[in-house]
Amino acid sequence: MKILMTGGTGFLGKELVEILAPHCEKLFLLCRRPSRRLEAEYSKFSSVVLVKGDISSPDIIEDAGLSKEIRESVDTIFHGAAYYDIEGPYSSCFMYNVVGTQNVLYLANNCEKLKHIHYVSTIAVAGSYSGIFNEEQLSEGQKFNNHYAKTKYDAELMIRNYRFSGSVQIYRLGILIGDSVTGKMSKVDGPYYFFKLLNKVYKEKAKINLLKYLPLPYDEKATMPLMPVDNAAEILKEGVLNPKDEGVSCYHVIAKDPPLVRVFVEKSLKTFGLNLSLIALPKSPLYKFILPKIGLPSELLLYMYGSCVYDTSSLERDFEKNKIASYSEYSENFYSYGRRMFE
């Protein structure tokens, strides 16, 4: 198997390369700025070849010789690179998520032996959709509250409409969190913003506990579609090594039994020694201005009031169920590391 991978140096990409590289004859890893550190990091894998390039460039690959080798030999393209910033400007999101995907598909047109395309999407493509969102659904008239989600929707639509005789597999990632066993997380993102906030108020926990109640904007039925990064990498690895023969397949890569937002907040409060009872506040447009003032991105409101249920029937059908994480299995490690993360 010879693979061209984009996004292999990111948070999830690094996990995936570790477990996928030993199974590849060649793994061409696209990097915007190959460095000695990256070379040292991936030197343990004889199959990994660092390729200097940028998906925002029409040619993508800078080295003409490597470009020719890739076009003549790769049978699989794994496109995981994206501009991930929920507060990012439209120009950057569009350039990397939409134009970048278009450039990858243009390269795919010129790969002589290409049989499989794997694309990393996000559950954010569901946007404002309410109800059960199946894995084959996409265009349902949903609205988006940030440019990242909208441009990832546009990119997935492009991938789905791409005319290709081989197989296309789309992985809509849930909210990625740290390792399921160690809890380790390398960046502040998603629910970790809440841990960061709790760490700030921890010193005043005696005074805060006197309040007894904590009013918070959320819906009692809303869930947190979490997924540990190592489990997500295992799913993607299995998908790449055992691809479909043809057609388009899509999977919601989410752990089993996602916790309610209320459960997540209550457990987080207890982890930080805060004994408060929650009061759910009704939805208000003011919260998008209030949340950033206390250190929480307003985009979290999408999940705090989320009425979308992400169906995982295809994921459970096509992948080994024991590789799909369950909240009860990783939750303690998730919260305990979240507590230690900001010490």
Stockholm file with secondary structure:
# STOCKHOLM 1.0

chainA/1-343         MKILMTGGTGFLGKELVEILAPHCEKLFLLCRRPSRRLEAEYSKFSSVVLVKGDISSPDIIEDAGLSKEIRESVDTIFHGAAYYDIEGPYSSCFMYNVVGTQNVLYLANNCEKLKHIHYVSTIAVAGSYSGIFNEEQLSEGQKFNNHYAKTKYDAELMIRNYRFSGSVQIYRLGILIGDSVTGKMSKVDGPYYFFKLLNKVYKEKAKINLLKYLPLPYDEKATMPLMPVDNAAEILKEGVLNPKDEGVSCYHVIAKDPPLVRVFVEKSLKTFGLNLSLIALPKSPLYKFILPKIGLPSELLLYMYGSCVYDTSSLERDFEKNKIASYSEYSENFYSYGRRMFE
#=GR chainA/1-343 SS CEEEEESTTSHHHHHHHHHHGGGCSEEEEEESSCCHHHHHHHTTCTTEEEEEBCTTSTTCBCCHHHHHHHHHHCCEEEECCCCCCTTCCHHHHIIIIIIHHHHHHHHHHTCTTCCEEEEEEEGGGGTTCCEEECTTCCCSSCCCSSHHHHHHHHHHHHHHHCCCSSEEEEEEECEEESCTTTCCCSSCCTTHHHHHHHHHHGGGHHHHHTTCEEEEECCTTCBCCEEEHHHHHHHHHHHHHSCCSSEEEEEEECCBSCCBHHHHHHHHHHHTTCCCEEEEECCCTTHHHHHHHTTCCGGGHHHHTCCEEECCHHHHHHSCGGGSCBHHHHHHHHHHHHHHTTC
#=GC SS_cons         CEEEEESTTSHHHHHHHHHHGGGCSEEEEEESSCCHHHHHHHTTCTTEEEEEBCTTSTTCBCCHHHHHHHHHHCCEEEECCCCCCTTCCHHHHIIIIIIHHHHHHHHHHTCTTCCEEEEEEEGGGGTTCCEEECTTCCCSSCCCSSHHHHHHHHHHHHHHHCCCSSEEEEEEECEEESCTTTCCCSSCCTTHHHHHHHHHHGGGHHHHHTTCEEEEECCTTCBCCEEEHHHHHHHHHHHHHSCCSSEEEEEEECCBSCCBHHHHHHHHHHHTTCCCEEEEECCCTTHHHHHHHTTCCGGGHHHHTCCEEECCHHHHHHSCGGGSCBHHHHHHHHHHHHHHTTC
//
